[in-house]
Amino acid sequence: MPDYGLTDDGYTAPRSADFLTLIRDAYEEETGLTIDWSADTFLGMITSIMATQLGDLGEASQALYDAFDVGNASGLQLDNLAVIVGVSRNPATYSTATVTLTGTVGVIVLEGALVEGGGSDGKARWALTEDATIGALGTVDVVVQAEDAGAVVADAAEIDAIVTPVSGWTAVTNAAPATTGDDRETDAALRKRRQQSIQVAGSRSLNALRANLLQVDGVTAAVVVDNPTTVSAVVEGLTLTPHSIGVVLYPSTLTTAQKEAAAQAIYDHLAAGISTNGTDVVATVTGADGYAKTIRWDWAGTTTVDVETTVTLDAGYELADVEEPIQLLVADYFTALNVGDDALRLSLWALMATVDGVLGVVVTLNTVDADVAADATTLLVLGTNTVV
């Protein structure tokens, strides 16, 4: 016989059939009698009724226990477990569409007036989101919102029926498809998002640390590398002690308060037993346990890259037509580089190919037809930026 109730393996509630067997076996054991449990006998009938009622309670207790397990919980129970970690189920949103009302000039159609069309059965209803006055051309465009939340779909020209009659308003249509709303987030999607939220919040990854450093006021570039081995190693130009990380920040002009914020960010995302490296900055952070922790990092240096772009132009275009767009693309490319990122000619070619009038490009970096590499201590910055 299975073990019912709360055990080391979890909770198992008896069902109606289990209760029926338990009750009848216990009765016969207590009385020493062999009972006729036929459905038309009093004992057969009363024990069956009792087992059904107790089975309902068993089902309820099992559901209550399961509701504490994210994998088993559903509906409101799952919502409650998600809220505990700061995640709320995404509600359904409403579809919207721009419709054209046709009718007599000056006629006012009030907010809330209904039109119809689209949806799974072609009868979805939509309400005007504002008052609309038919203009001099006999039409007016206005936004409508679906009455029902969720993914209500309406293709072009499907919203074509007037539900709320207004004298002088004769027709409605939508020239473009509706912007479809979202259905209420499913249990499966909410479970996944809850799990991802926990992973992000508790992350001690290098990417998580870098992301948090980039949120520090004044920090425009950051790189984080690690040495998980038991011996010292050179990683991306940084000498790292065993079981340590190296942090490089830019620029070096951070204020005292900004440096303190950077040190705190490193401390908050530093796993136990991991030390920091660096000679440019040594800061002390006091943790919640009251102990001081030494935080170190280095400043990134800059290397200037001169860019010269030679373009082949399409017929009818002149250098003046493409020079400024290309220079802006090059400037934006270097602005987006992080510490340790290389300057790649292929990436620049791909950007320049989007400029109208450009048939071909040749890019040289620091007068050489080659990429410029950077290690973890170097930020590449733009020098001269010429187009010929």
N, C-alpha and C positions, 0 to 999 in steps of 0.2 A: 504494500500500500504506500502511495507517495506521502512525503512529509508535507503537511499543510502548514500555513502560517509563515512567520518570518524565520528564515534559516540563514546559514552562511552563504547559501547560493541565491538568496533573494527572498521574495515573497510569492507564495503560491496560495491562491484562494480556492476553496472547494467550489465546484459548480453544482447546479441543481442535482444532476445525476450522482455526484459524489455524496451530497448530503443525504440523498435518498438511501444509498447503500449504507452510509454511516448510521443513520437513524434506525433502519430496520435491523442491521446487525447488532446494534447496541440493545435494542428491545428484546430480541431473541436471546441474547447473552444474559440479560438481567432476569428474564422470566424463565429461562430454560425451556421455552416452548418453541415449537416449529409452527410458524404462522402462515396462513394463506393470505398472501399479499395481492390477491386479485383486485382489479380496479373497481369491482362492484361490491367489495367488502368495506366495512367501516374503517378498519385499520389501513387497508390499502389506499383508500381515498384520503384519509386525514394525513398520513405520512407523505403522500404525494403533494398535497397542498403545502405542508410545512417545508418540504424540500424546495419547492418552487420559490417560496418567500425567502428562505435562507439563501438560495442561489442568487436571487436578485441582490441581496446584501453583499454576497461574496463578489459578484461582478463589480459592484460599486467600490468595494474596498480594493480590488485589484486595479481598477482604473485610477483610484486615488494614489496608490503606490506608484503606478507607472508614470503618473503625471510629474513625478520628481526626476524622471530620467529624460534628458533631452531627446534621446533616440526614440522614445516611446510616446512622449507628450505630444499633444496636438491642440490646435485651436487656442483657447484662452490660456490653458495650462502652459503651452509652449510660449505664448506671449509673456507670461509672468516670469518664466525662466530666462527669457531673453532680456527683459527689463533689468534683471538683477545685474547683468554685466553691461548695462547701458545701451542695449540695442532694442529698437522698437520695430514692430512689423510695418512695412511700407503699406499704407492704405491704397485702395483703388483711387485712381484719378479719373477725371472726366474728359471725354473727347470734346474737341471744339472744332468749329468750322466757320469760315467766312461765307455768308450767303448774300445774294443780291435780291432785294425786295423791289418789286415793280408795281407801279400804281399811279394814282393821281398826285400831281405835284402838291407838296405841302401836307400830305396826309402823315400823321404821326402814328407809328406802331410802338406801343409801350413795351418797356422791359418786361420780360416774362411771357410775352406772346409766344405761342407754340407753333412749330412747323414739324413736318414728319418726313422720314425717309431714311434709308440705310438700315444698318443693324442686321441681325441674323435673319429676320423675317421681313425686312423692308419697311417696318413700321416703327422704327426708333423715333423718339420724340426729342426735340431740341427747343430750348428756350432762349429768347433774345437776352443778351447780357446787359443791354442798355436801350434807352429810347432811340428810335430811328425815325428821321424825317425824310420822306421821299423828296429828292432834289429836283432841280430844274430839268434834268434829262429823263425824269420819270423813274429813276432808280436810286437806290442807296445800298451801300454795303454795310453789313453789321455782323458782329461775331455772335454765334449761338453756341450753347453748351448742352451736351446730352443730359437728359433727365436722369438717366441711370449711370452710375459710376462703372468704370471698367473699360475694356477694349471694345467700344462701340465703333464699328467701321462704317464709313460712308464714302463711296467713290464719287468722283465728279458727277454732278447732275442728278444724284440720287435723292437729295433733299429737295423735294419738289411739290410738297402738299402743304397747304395752309390749314392749321387746326383751329387757331383762334381767329374767327372772322372779324375783319376790320373794314368798314366801308371805305372804298377807294384803294384798298390793297388787293391786287389781283393775282400776283404770282410770286413764286420764290424759287431760287435754284442756287446751287453751289458750283462755281466754276472749277474749283480745285478740290481734291480729296480732303476729308477731315483729318485733323491731327488726332491720331488715335490715343486714347488714354491707356493707362496700365491697369491690369487686373490686380486685385489684392494679392500681396505677396503670399506664395504658397508656404506650407509648413516646411517642405524640403529646402526651399530657398532661404527661409529664415534660419533654419538649423545651420546651413552652410555659412551664412553671413555672421551668425553668432560665433561660430568656431573661428572664422577669420578674424573677427574683432578681438577674441581672446589672444590669438597668436600675435597680432600686431601690438596689443597693449603690453604683452609680456616679452616682446622680442628683445634679444640681446645681440642681434645680428649686426654686422658691419654696416649694412645698408640702413638699418633703423637708426644707428648712431649718426651716420652721415646726414640722414634726413632731419634729425633733431638739431644737429649743428647748423644746418642751413636755415633753420627757423630762428636762430639767435640773431637779434638785431645787429646789423653791421657786418655779419659774415656773408660774403658773396660767393665763396668757393671753399670746398672742403674735400678731403680725401682721408679714408681710414683703411689701413692695411693691418694684417696680423701675422704673428709667427706662433703657430700652435705647437711647434716642435720643442724638444728639450735642450736644444743648443741655439746659440745666437745665429742670426741669419740676416742677410741683406735682402730686403724686399722693396722693390721699386725705388731703389736708391736710399732707403732708410735702413739703418742698422738697428735691429730689434733684438732685445734680450729674449730668453725662452719664455713661452707662455705670456706674450705681451701684445699690445697693439701700438701702432704709430698713427698719430693724427697730425695732419698738416692743414692749416687754415690760411685764408687770405681775406682781407689785407692785414698787414701788421699794424695798422693805425687804429685798431679797436680801442675804445675807452676802457678805463678800469672796470666800470660796471659791465661792459660787454665781455671783457675777458672773464670776469667772475661768472657770468651767465654761461659762457662756453665751457668753463671748468665744471660747472654744475651739470651741464648737459652730458658731458663725458662721464662724470661720476654716476649719474642716474642710470646710464645704460651700460655700465661696466660690469661684466660678470665677476662673480667672486673668484679671487685668486689670479686675476689678470692685472698686470701692471701696465703702465704707460711709458712711452719713450719720448725724448725730445730735450733739446738744450736751450731753445729760444725762450720758452715760457715754463716756469715752475710755479704752480698755484696750489693752495691748500684748501680743501673742502672738508667741512665737518658734516658727517652723515647723521642720520636720525639716531644712530646708536651712540653718538657723542664722540666717536673716534675720528681723528683727522686723517685724510687721505691725500697723498701727494699726486697731483695731476700734471702731466707734462705734455707739451706738444711743440711743433715747429711751425714757423711761418713759411709760406710758399714764396719763392722768388719768381720773378717774371723774366721771360725771354721774348724779345720783340721779333715779330715775323713780318717782313715786308712782302706784300702781295702785288704781283703784276699780272694783269689779265690781258691777253691778246685775243681779240674777238674777230671772227669772220661774220660779216653782216649780210643779211638778206637784201635783195634789191629794193631800193626805195628808202632804206634806213641809213642814218648817219650816226657817228659816234655819240653825238649829243643825245640821241634817242635812248641809248642803252647805258651810258656811263653812270648816271646817278643810280638807276635801279640796281646795277651790278655792285656798285660801291656799298649800297645799303645792305644788300644780301651778305657781302663779305663781312661788313661790320657786325651784323646780327649774328653771323656764324661764330665769330671770335668772342662775342659777348656771352654766348651760350656755352663756351668751353669751360670745363671744370679743371681743377688742378689735376695734372697727370694725363689729360686728354691730348692726343696727337692732333696736328693739323693735317687733314687728308685732302689731297687734290681732288680725288674722286667725289667727295662730298661737295666740294666747291663747284665742280663741273655740273653736278646734278642740279644745284641751285641755279646756276647761271643759264642752264638750258631752258629754264622756265620763262626767261625774259623774251618778250616779243622782239623779233628782228635778229636774234642771235642764231647763226647757223653752226658755229663751232667756236671752241675756246681752247686756249693753251694757258695754263696757270703755272707760274714759277713762284716759289717761296724762298725768300732770301737769295734771289737770283739763280736758284737751282731748280731744275725740273725734278723735284723729289719732295716727299712728305717730310714734315718736321716732327720728330718724336719728343715726348716729354715724359719725365718720371714723376713720382709722387711728390717731389719737392718743387715742381716747376709749373707755372701757369703761363701759357702762351697768350700774348696780347698782340693786337694789331699795330703794326708800324705804318709805313706808307701803304697807300691803297690806290693803285693807278690802273687805268684801263686804256689800252692803246689798240 
